[in-house]
Amino acid sequence: MRALPALSLGVAALATTTVLGAAPMVRAGYHVVRTFRLGGDGGWDYLALDTTTNRLFIARQNRILVVDPDKGKVIGEVPGLDRAHGIAFDEAHGRGFATSGRDGTVRMFDLHTLAPLAVIRAAADADAILYDPATQRIVTFNGDAGSATMIDPAAGAVVDSIALHASPEFGVSAGTGMLYVNLVDANAVAEIDARAARVTRQWSIAPCASPTGLAIDREHGRLFSVCRNKTMAVSDIASGQVIATLPIGAGVDGARFDPGTGNVFASNGEGTLTVIHEDTPDRFRVVETVRTMTGARTLELDPRTHRVYTVGAKFGPVPKNATTFATHGPMVAGSFSLLVLAP
């Protein structure tokens, strides 16, 4: 997942607890209940919630911000990354792991004190990362290398590498030793046997194109791939077939499934959150589109409270000398914010 670029305007890195006006929602249901201004400069990427300590980890350019999501306060950080992407936790060993995409490494840190423990070499463009409970392995998905790297979190060492022959984006664990990952340039999902460290299947998710975020309903064997052509594809894991497609917003990068409510979320960089409900394992419908904030294209879900967290910022107009691909100007100083959404 590519970190959203943001031009530094000399913003102080310290966060404040200033609450901005909540963005309006499109229809009843989920809505922004709090907006905390965190400030600071640099782009951002994945969010990860440590539910044991109720701390929200946010990848922020050259560091991981650690935030109290109830108070909207930065309570620590993990420094020293170069294009920070994903965060994963190994609670059993009390260790956290964060991918550093530009140098292809993983930074292992003490999950309690945030102290650095090791720098682990993964592969070019180490991006998404997860912890697989069945194999007790940390797994990174490396975009430019077209591979997955398996790490023993106890030893802090690489134990295997899996060739994917395509560029991976987000991945999920089924909790059984099987992993699934979106292949962005193949418009497909790959299935990985983590115990054997090999790809076992791959299937097309067309008409979903350029898939990024991925979520899983483990109980019913469903995968939710969100794609840059404003489409969500729902796959049946058993058959390896797409069983439904649904419309979502533009600029999507994140997806989450809430087993407690049956809701699926897609966070869209255009500044919306698409909420889809799983009526049955074979029937899905868009129930609402919630207004969020520009650049709020990644998210995290708290399954205990059903709250959704996302981050975004305000941007100025596109400069006259910008490239034809520019969609916004520089980030407004101090506008980087954490949004809390609740039903």
N, C-alpha and C positions, 0 to 999 in steps of 0.2 A: 504494500500500500504506500503510495507516494505521499510524503508529508506535505501538507499544504504550505506553499511559500508565503512568507509574510516579511515585509520590509521593515527593518528596525528603524524606529524614529526616536531612539534614545530613551525608551521606556524603562523605568525602574523594574527590576526583577521581583521586587517584593509585592506580595498580594495584599489586597485590601478586602474588607467585607462589605464594600458599597453594594447595595442591591439596586440593580437597574430595573426599569419598568418591564414587567412580564410581557412577552410577545403574545399577540392575540391568537386564539385558536380558531380553526376553521369551523369546527362543530363540536358538540358536547362530547366529553370523555376525557382522554388525556389532554393535559394542558401544562404550560410552564407555570410552576408554582413558586420557584425561586430562580433568580439570576444573580450569580455572584461574580463580581469583577475580580479576576485574578491578575490581570496586567501582564507585564513582561513581554519580551520580544521573541521572535522565532516562530517557525511553523509548528505543526502538531500532527499527531497520528492517533494510535490506538489508546483506549482507556481500559483499565482492568481494576476490578473491585476485589479487595481482600476482605471477604465477608467475616473472617475471624476477628479482625481488628477494626472493621468498618473504615478502611482507608482506601481512597480512590487514587490510583496511579495513572498519570497522564504523560504520554511521550511528548516531549517538547524540544525538538531540534537537537540540542546537545546535552540534554538532561532528562530525568524523569521527575516530574513534580508529584509529591505525595500530599494529598488534600484530605481534610476532614470534610466530607460531603454534606454534613448537617450544618456546619458553621461556615462553609465556604472559605476556609483558611488553609493556606499552604503550611504544612507542619514539617516538611523536610524535602529533600531531593536526593536523587542519585546522579552525580555529575559524570562528566568524562565521556559522553557518547558523541558519535558523529553521525547525524541523521537518525535520530531515535525513532523506532517503529513500534515494536510489540513488547508486551510484558506478560510473564507467566510466573506462577507460584508453585513451589514444592513445599507444602505446609509441613510434611513429615520431617524434613530436614531444616525447616526454617530458612529457606533460601528463595530469593527472587532472581529472575533472569530477564534481561532486556536486550533486544537486538539493536545493533549499531550498524546501520545499512551501508554507509559509505566505506567502512573498513572491513565489513563482513565478519564482525565479531559478535559475541554474546558477553555481556557484562553480568557476572554473578555477584550478588550482594546479599548481606545478611538481612533477612526479611524483617527483623525486629529493630535493629539499629541502623539499617541502610548502609552499613560500612561495606566498602568494596572487598570482594574475596578473590576474584580471579577474572582474567580476560581469556575467553575461549574462542579459538578460531573456528568459524563455521564455514561460510562460503560467500561469494560475491552477492551483495544486495540481500543480506540476511534481513528478513522482513517480518512476516507473521510468526508467532511462536505459541506453543501450547504445552500443557502438561498432560500426559496420558496416564491415568491411574492404573490401568491394567498392566502396563509394562514398567511403570515408574520411570518413565523417560521424559525429558524435555525434548521437543522437536521444533526445529526452525524450518521455515519454508523460504528458500533463497531465490529471489526473482531472476536476477541476471544469470545465476549459475544453473537454473532449471533443476533444482535438487531440493532434497530435504536432509537435514542433519540431525542425527540422534545423539543426545547427550545424557550421560549418567550424572544426575544431579548430586549424588553423594560424592562421587570422585571429582566432579567438575571437569569432565573430560569427554571428548567425542568418542563414541563407540561404533558409529556406522554412518554411511551416507547412502542416500537413495536417489538414483537418477529418475527424474520425472519427464525429461525430454520435452518440456514446455515450461512456461513461466508461471509459478504458483502464486496465488494470492492467499486469502484466508483459509485456514484449516480448522477442523473440529475433530474431537474424539468421540467415538460411540461408547466408550467406557468398557469395551470388550477386547481391546487390542487392535481394533480396526479404526483407521483414520480416514478422513475425507478432506479433499482440498480442491478449491477452484483452480482451473488452469486458464489464465486470462487470455492467452493468445490462441488457445485451442477451443475456446467456448465449450469446455467440458469439465466434468468432475472426475478425479482419480480416487480410487480406493487403495489404501495402503495397509498391508498386514504388518503392524509394527513389530510383532514378535519375529517374523521372518525377514523384516526390513526389505520388503519388495512391493511393487505395485501389482495388484491382483486383477483390477478391472479399471476401465475408463469408459465413460459414456458421454454423449453429446447432450447439452442442455439447450440447444437451439429451440426457439428463436431468441433465447437469452444470449446476448453478445457482450463480451468483455466482462466476465463475472469478477466481482471483488469480494464483498462480504459473504459469509456463509454461516448459517445457523442450523441446529439439528433438534428434532423432536425424537429423542432416543426411544421413548415408549412405543411410538407408532412407526419408527423407521422412515422418517421424512427428513429431507434436506431442503434448505431454503437458500438458493443462490440469488444474490442481487446483482444486477448487471447495469452497465453504463448506458444501455439503450432503453433505460427507464422500464425495465421488466424484472419481475421476480419469477424464477422457475422453481417449482416444487418437484423434487425427485423422490420416487419410491426406491429405497435402498435395495430391497430384495430383488426387484426386477431390473434396476438400473435404467429406469424410464422416467421421463418427465410426465407428470400426471396433471399439472395445472400451471398456467402462467397468469400473472396479475400485474397491473400497472403500478409503478412507483414513481418517485420524483427523479429529477436530474442530479447528476454528480454524486451518486450513492457510493459509499465505501463500507458501511457497516450493517450488520444484521444480527438480531437476537431473537430467541424464542423463549417465551415464558410458559413453562409447563403448568403453572398454577392457574393461569387464565386462558391459555390457548391462543394468546396473542403473539403475532410475529411482527417485528419492527424493522423498518428500513430507514436509515438516517441518510438524508440527501443534502449534499453540499449547497443546493439552491436555497436552503433554509427551511426545509420541511421534514417532518417525520411521518412516514406512512405506517399506519396500523392496520394489520390484516388479521382476521380471526379464522382459526381453524375450527369450523363448525363440526366437521367429522374429519377423519384422516384423509378423505378424498374430496372434501368440499371446503373451499376457502373463499373469503370475500374481503374486500377493502372496506373497513368500517369508518375510517376517518383519516384526514390529512391535517397534521398539526403544524402550525407556524412555529419555527424555532429561530435560527440565526444564520447568517451567511457563513458558509464554511463548516457548518455543523454536520459533517458527513461521517463521523465515527460515533460510537455510542457504547454504553455499558448498561446492563440490567442488574438490578438488585432483586433476586427472586423471592426474597423475604418480604419486601415491602411493595414489590411490583413497580418501583420507581425506575425511571430511565434517566441516564446522565448523558449529556453531550456537551461539546465545547465548540465555540465559534467566536467570531469577532466582527467588528465593523470595518468597512473598507472605503477608501476614497474613490473618486472617479478614475477611470482608465486614463493614464497620461497620454498626451497627444503623440508622443514618440514611442508608444508601446507597440509590441508586435501585434499582428492581426489575431493572435490566439489569446491575448490577454482578456480576461473576463472581469477583472477588478483592478483597482489601483492599490496603493500601499495600505497596510493595516493602520487604522486610526490608533494613535498612541493610547495605551492603557485599556483598550477595548476587549482584549481577550477575556472570555467569560465562560463560566461553568453554568449550564442550564439544568435544572432539576424538573422533570416532568412526572406527573402523577395522575391517576385516574380520578 
